[in-house]
């Protein structure tokens, strides 16, 4: 049984005339008649008694109509729900980042405005300071610096958030002890505060004067997933960080950190917003991405 045959049957049962049904459906009488014949063949029962003036339902046809009408009503209700939900932003959206600073700097200032704009939507922010596995970490949106997540999970889609310089910083006490590096070769005797889940974890990212990205592996006495800026302020090594991050700006202002090797800073540290690849992007995901991408100039 095909849905279109059930819909045609219901209409013929109401009109009791195939010609009128054919006109309403913009079909030929032969096409309507064929659908009814196919349906009767499928159920193995006659649905209509055909007379010269009209069609009358058989006893079986009357019982079949009750169930057919209920099914067609469910289908119509489903269509109405789909149409109403097509642009409705509702439910719960789950966002995963790998640093608290992303939430406090990129989301918190505007989350109130976002929720007022979408009053039927709830938001969950989470931080995972380790490798992300989308098979286990069931989130709608993933926020990350670099292309590693897209490289690991090629089924994800992504949008570019921003390109920023990736700086190098150290405390004055550290530089007084270790010396101020001026070139990548000077780094051989230096320490880096490593990010535990980088591969390798003791890497410092630079950019050669020719534009080539350099991953310099150094001695690392401390590897962490949080508190790396504080470790640098304590004189435990060099760190990579975004110069515009508020904690970095504050540390430079109070003199607890200073920038070094600015000629070798990575010019294009790119951040992405990742989301699952679906035939149609969910309204809640599309709304979240569009809203916060529009806030980029204010970050």
N, C-alpha and C positions, 0 to 999 in steps of 0.2 A: 504494500500500500504506500502510495506517495502522498505527501502532504497536500500537494496541489490537487490531487484527485479527491481527497477528503473535503477540501475547501469548495471544489466544484460541486460535489455531491450535496453539501449543505445548502448551497445556493439554489440548486435545481429542486431540492426538497421544499424550499421556501416558495419558489416561483411556480413550480409544477409545469414548467414550460422551458424547453431547451433553447428555443429561439430567443426568448427574452434574456436568458442567461448568457447566450452567445453575444448579444449586443452589449450587455453590461461588462463582459470580460474582454470585449474586442477580439473575439475569436469566432471561428466558423462554427456552425451547428454541428458539422461533422467532427470537429475537434472536441467539442463538449461531449458529444455522444460517445466518442472513443474513450474519453476519460472515464465515463460512467461504466462502459462495458469492461474496461480494464479493471475497475474497482470490483465489479460484480464477479469477474473471473478470479480476482485475488481472494475474495472472501468465500467464493463458492456458493453464493446465494443470490437470488434475484432481489434487488432493492426497490424496483419500481414495477408497477403494473402499467403497461402502456396502452392507452386508449386513443382514439382519434382526436379527442378534445384536450386531454391533459394526461399528466403522469400522476399516479397515485402510489404512495409508499406501500410496500408489502408489510406484513406484520414484523418480519425480520428487519425490514428497512426502517420501521418506526423505532425499534430498539437500537438499531445501529445509529440512527440519527442522534439519539440522546447522548451516546458516548462520543460520537463524532463532534457534536457541538461543544461538548465539554473540552475535548482535546483542542479544537480550533480556538476556543476561548483562551485556553492556556497559552497557545501560541501567540494570539493577539496581545495578551497581557505581557508576554515575554518581549515582544517587539516594542511595546510601549515603554517597558522598563529599560530596554537597551537604548532607545532614543532619548529617554530622560537622563540616563546615566552617561551618555556619550560625552557630555561636557561637564558633568557634575564632579567636582573635586571633593572627595569624601574618603572616609576610612582612616587608615593609619599609614604614615610613611616613615620608614626606618633608615637613618643615615649613619654610616660608619666612617669615622676618621681615625687617624693614627696619632693625633696630638690634641691635647686639651685646648691649645692655642687656636686651633682652627675653629672650634666652637665659640670661644670667647671673642675672637676677633672678626670672624666671618659670618657667624650666625646670630649670636646673642643680640647685637644691637638692632637687628631688624626682625627678629622672630615674632614680636608682638604685632608688627604691621602685617606680616605674612599671615598670621592666624586670624587677624581681623578681616583680611581679604578673603580667606577661605575658612569660614566658620564651621564647616562640617568635617574639617580635617584635623587629625591629631598627629603630633610629631614626636619621634623618639630619636634622640642623639646618643650615640655610643662611641666609646674610644677603645680601640684595640691596639695596644702597643707591641704588636708582634706581626708576623706574616699573616696576611689575609687569605683565607681559603673560602671562595664563594660557595663551595659545596656545603660547607658547615656554617658559614656566617651568612645567615639569611637576611639580607638587607636589600632595600630598594635602590639606594644610592651609596656609592663609595667615593671618598674624596682623598686624593693623593698627589704628592709631588713626584714627577717623573712618570715614565711610561711602563714601569715594571709590572703594574697590575694588568694592563692591557697586553703586555708581552706574555704573562703567565696564563691569562684567561682570554683567549682570542675571541670568544663569543661575546664579550662585553662591548658595548658602544661607549663612546666617550666624547666629551666636549672640552675644549681648552678653556681653562679659567684665566690664566695669566702667564706671562713670561717675566721673570724677575732676575736680577743679578743675585748670584749665590755667593755671599761674602765669606771671608776668613777672619776670625777674631781670636784674641788671646788677652790675658790679663797683663798689666804692666809687670807684676812680680814674675810671671812666667817668662816674659821676654827679657827681663833683667838677668834671669838665670840661664836661659837657653840661647839668648841672642835673637836678634830680629832677622827673620828670613827675608830675602829679597828676590830669590829665584827658586824654582822647583828643586834645583840641586841642593840648595841650602837646607831643605827639609829633612835630609837624611838623618840628622841628629835630633829631630824634634818628635814630640808626642802628639797624638791626636786623641780626642775623646770620641770613641767610636759609637756608632748606633748599632745596637746588638743584632738587629735583623737585617742589616746590610750584608751584602755578599761581595767582597769580604767586609767584615765589621770594622776594620781599622783603616778605612779609606778616607782620604781628603780629596775633594773634587776641585780641580782648577781648570783654567783654560789657557793654553799656550798662546803666545803672541801671534801665532799663525791662525788661531781660531780653533785649533783642535782641543777637544776635551781631554783632560788628563785625570786619571784616577791614581793618586799617589798613596801607596800603602806605607804607613808609618808605625812606629812603636805605639802601642796603646795600653796604658795601665788601667784605664777605665773604659768599660763598655756599658752603655745604659740605654734605656728606652725613654727616660724622662730625667729632668734635672741636669741636662747637659750644659745649659747655659750657666747654671750655678756652679757646676764643676769647673768650667772654664774660668769663672770669676775667682775660684779658689786657687787658680794657678796650676791646674792639672793637665793642661794641654790646649792645643788649637781646636777650634770647632768651625764647621760650616754652618751658616745660618743666613736667613734673609735679612738684609740690612733694615728693611722697613718693619720688621716685627717689633712690636711695642717693647718687649722685654730687652731686645738688643738696643733699641734707641735709648731706653732708660739706662742701660748699663754703660753705653758710650757717654751719655750725659753726666753720669756720676763718676766716670773715670775708672770703673771696675773692668771694663773691656776696651780694647782699642782695635781698629781695623789694621790688618797687615796684608801685604802683597796685593794691593788693589789692582795693579796692572794684570794680575793673573786670576781675577775673579771670573767665575763662569757667568757669561752674559745672559744665557737663555735657559734658566732653570724653569721648566714648564710644569704647571700644575693642571690636573685634569679632574673632571667630575665624570665618574663611570656609572653606567646603569645597564640593566639587562636588555638584551636584544629581543624585542617582541615585534610581531607584525604591526601592531599599533602601540605607540608609547602610551602607558597608562596616564590618564588625566592628572593624577596626583603627582606623578614623577615629572611630567611636562611642566606643571605649574611650579613645582619646587625649583627645577632647573632654570626656567625662564625668569622667575622672580629673583633668585640670587645671582644669576649672571648679570642682571640689570643693575645690581649693587656693586659690581666690580670697581667702578670709578671711585667709590667711597671707602673701599677697604684700605 
